[in-house]
Amino acid sequence: MPSSPLRVAVVCVSNVNRSMEAHHILSKNGFHVRSFGAGSHVRLPGGAHKPPVLYNFSTSYKKMHSDLSSKDQKRYKRNGVLHILKRNERIKPGPERFQECPDAFDFIFTCGQRAYNWVVADLCTRDQETWQPVPVINVDIDDTLEAASLGASIICELCQGLQQADDMQSHLAELLQAAKEKTGRSFLHTVCFY
């Protein structure tokens, strides 16, 4: 059994809801976790018949919260965005973009097909310095509060199973099959290298 906690990355499009809920749950369960977005901007809902509100990844969660509160506090409180941003502030100062992170991880979980595609494409274009394998596993999670909570639980269970395995790489297929049988979901995955 590995002696140190897994180094886990969780990636969604904007690093606001799905990846941050998983970050929160994994951190509470003792994993060394970082969360990221893989999109070009942080996108938050703009409201009925309005385009999404876009922020640069350098914008803090506190600044987003303040900005949205001043635009339409009622709407953003009702749809849960202000609550999510407050939770995120307690975890880290602001969103991070995966493509800008040079760190290596033992496992990378993505929260949707687009994030998976972007992460795999990014890893394939990086210079492979150590040739350390890193499994990239997609857990399709709808971008809602409830789905993010369920998805975070699935990712946490997978990490706990991997942490207990003597050989994490070979045990991965068994864990994903067991998770598929339990949840009815398929888990797209591949191995990239650092």
C-alpha positions as CSV (number, residue, x, y, z in Angstrom):
1,M,0.0,0.0,0.0
2,P,1.4,3.5,-0.9
3,S,2.7,5.4,2.1
4,S,2.0,8.9,0.9
5,P,-1.3,10.3,-0.3
6,L,-2.0,10.3,-4.0
7,R,-1.3,13.4,-5.9
8,V,-4.6,14.0,-7.6
9,A,-5.7,16.7,-10.1
10,V,-9.4,17.3,-10.8
11,V,-10.3,19.3,-13.9
12,C,-13.5,20.7,-15.3
13,V,-14.0,23.6,-17.7
14,S,-14.0,26.6,-15.4
15,N,-12.7,25.4,-11.9
16,V,-15.8,26.6,-10.2
17,N,-18.4,23.9,-9.5
18,R,-17.5,20.3,-10.4
19,S,-13.7,20.3,-9.9
20,M,-14.0,22.4,-6.7
21,E,-16.6,20.1,-5.1
22,A,-14.3,17.2,-5.8
23,H,-11.3,19.2,-4.5
24,H,-13.3,19.9,-1.3
25,I,-14.3,16.2,-0.8
26,L,-10.8,14.8,-1.6
27,S,-9.1,17.3,0.6
28,K,-11.4,16.4,3.5
29,N,-10.5,12.7,2.9
30,G,-6.7,13.3,3.2
31,F,-5.7,13.4,-0.5
32,H,-3.2,15.8,-1.9
33,V,-5.4,17.5,-4.5
34,R,-5.4,20.4,-6.8
35,S,-8.2,21.5,-9.0
36,F,-8.2,23.2,-12.4
37,G,-10.3,24.5,-15.3
38,A,-9.2,23.7,-18.8
39,G,-11.3,26.2,-20.7
40,S,-10.1,29.6,-22.1
41,H,-12.1,31.6,-19.5
42,V,-14.1,31.0,-16.3
43,R,-17.8,30.9,-17.5
44,L,-20.6,31.6,-15.1
45,P,-24.3,31.7,-16.0
46,G,-25.5,35.1,-17.1
47,G,-29.2,34.6,-16.3
48,A,-32.2,34.1,-18.5
49,H,-31.6,35.2,-22.1
50,K,-28.2,36.7,-21.2
51,P,-24.8,35.5,-22.3
52,P,-22.6,33.8,-19.7
53,V,-20.4,36.0,-17.6
54,L,-16.7,35.5,-18.4
55,Y,-13.7,36.0,-16.2
56,N,-10.0,35.4,-16.7
57,F,-8.5,32.6,-14.7
58,S,-6.5,35.3,-12.8
59,T,-9.7,36.7,-11.2
60,S,-10.2,35.6,-7.6
61,Y,-13.3,33.9,-6.4
62,K,-13.8,36.9,-4.0
63,K,-13.8,39.3,-6.9
64,M,-16.2,37.2,-8.9
65,H,-18.5,37.0,-5.8
66,S,-18.4,40.8,-5.4
67,D,-19.0,41.5,-9.1
68,L,-22.0,39.1,-9.3
69,S,-23.4,40.4,-6.1
70,S,-23.4,43.9,-7.5
71,K,-24.9,42.8,-10.8
72,D,-27.8,40.8,-9.5
73,Q,-27.4,39.4,-5.9
74,K,-30.9,37.9,-5.9
75,R,-30.4,35.9,-9.0
76,Y,-26.9,34.6,-8.2
77,K,-27.9,33.7,-4.6
78,R,-31.0,31.8,-5.9
79,N,-29.1,29.8,-8.5
80,G,-26.4,28.9,-5.9
81,V,-23.4,30.7,-7.7
82,L,-22.7,33.0,-4.7
83,H,-22.7,30.0,-2.3
84,I,-20.3,28.1,-4.6
85,L,-17.9,31.0,-4.9
86,K,-17.9,31.4,-1.0
87,R,-17.1,27.7,-0.7
88,N,-14.3,28.1,-3.2
89,E,-12.8,31.1,-1.4
90,R,-12.4,28.8,1.7
91,I,-10.4,26.3,-0.4
92,K,-8.1,28.5,-2.5
93,P,-7.9,32.1,-3.7
94,G,-9.0,31.7,-7.3
95,P,-9.4,29.3,-10.3
96,E,-6.3,27.8,-12.0
97,R,-5.9,26.7,-15.5
98,F,-4.6,23.1,-16.0
99,Q,-2.6,24.0,-19.1
100,E,-0.5,26.5,-17.0
101,C,0.4,23.9,-14.3
102,P,3.8,22.2,-14.7
103,D,3.3,19.9,-11.7
104,A,3.0,16.1,-12.1
105,F,0.2,14.0,-10.6
106,D,-0.4,10.4,-10.0
107,F,-4.0,10.5,-11.4
108,I,-6.0,13.2,-13.2
109,F,-9.8,13.1,-13.1
110,T,-11.8,15.2,-15.5
111,C,-15.4,16.1,-15.0
112,G,-16.6,16.0,-18.6
113,Q,-15.7,15.1,-22.2
114,R,-14.5,18.6,-23.2
115,A,-12.2,18.8,-20.2
116,Y,-10.9,15.3,-20.9
117,N,-10.1,16.1,-24.5
118,W,-8.3,19.4,-23.5
119,V,-6.3,17.7,-20.8
120,V,-5.2,14.8,-23.0
121,A,-4.3,17.1,-25.8
122,D,-2.3,19.3,-23.5
123,L,-0.4,16.4,-22.0
124,C,0.4,15.0,-25.5
125,T,1.9,18.3,-26.5
126,R,4.2,18.7,-23.4
127,D,7.8,17.6,-23.5
128,Q,7.9,14.3,-21.8
129,E,10.8,14.7,-19.3
130,T,10.4,11.7,-16.9
131,W,8.1,9.5,-18.9
132,Q,6.1,9.0,-15.7
133,P,2.7,7.5,-16.7
134,V,-0.4,9.4,-15.5
135,P,-3.9,7.9,-16.0
136,V,-6.5,10.5,-17.1
137,I,-10.0,9.3,-16.1
138,N,-13.2,11.0,-17.1
139,V,-16.1,11.0,-14.8
140,D,-19.0,12.7,-16.7
141,I,-20.6,15.1,-14.3
142,D,-23.4,17.5,-15.2
143,D,-22.7,21.1,-14.1
144,T,-25.3,21.2,-11.3
145,L,-24.8,21.3,-7.6
146,E,-26.3,17.9,-7.1
147,A,-24.4,16.2,-9.9
148,A,-21.2,17.8,-8.7
149,S,-21.7,16.3,-5.2
150,L,-22.4,12.8,-6.6
151,G,-19.5,13.0,-9.0
152,A,-17.1,14.1,-6.2
153,S,-18.2,11.1,-4.2
154,I,-17.5,8.8,-7.1
155,I,-14.0,10.3,-7.7
156,C,-13.3,10.0,-3.9
157,E,-14.3,6.3,-3.9
158,L,-12.0,5.7,-6.9
159,C,-9.1,7.5,-5.2
160,Q,-9.7,5.5,-2.0
161,G,-9.6,2.2,-3.9
162,L,-6.4,3.3,-5.8
163,Q,-4.8,4.4,-2.5
164,Q,-5.3,0.9,-1.0
165,A,-4.0,-0.9,-4.1
166,D,-0.5,-2.4,-4.1
167,D,-0.2,-1.7,-7.9
168,M,-2.4,1.2,-8.7
169,Q,-1.9,1.1,-12.5
170,S,-3.0,-2.5,-12.8
171,H,-5.8,-2.1,-10.3
172,L,-7.3,0.8,-12.1
173,A,-9.2,-1.3,-14.7
174,E,-10.8,-3.4,-11.9
175,L,-11.8,-0.3,-10.0
176,L,-13.4,1.3,-13.0
177,Q,-15.3,-1.9,-13.8
178,A,-16.6,-2.1,-10.3
179,A,-17.6,1.6,-10.4
180,K,-19.4,1.1,-13.7
181,E,-21.4,-1.8,-12.2
182,K,-22.2,0.3,-9.2
183,T,-23.1,3.5,-10.9
184,G,-24.2,2.4,-14.4
185,R,-21.6,4.9,-15.9
186,S,-18.7,4.2,-18.2
187,F,-15.4,5.9,-17.5
188,L,-13.3,7.0,-20.5
189,H,-9.7,6.8,-19.6
190,T,-6.2,6.8,-21.1
191,V,-2.6,6.9,-20.0
192,C,-0.4,9.9,-20.8
193,F,3.2,10.7,-19.8
194,Y,5.1,13.5,-18.2
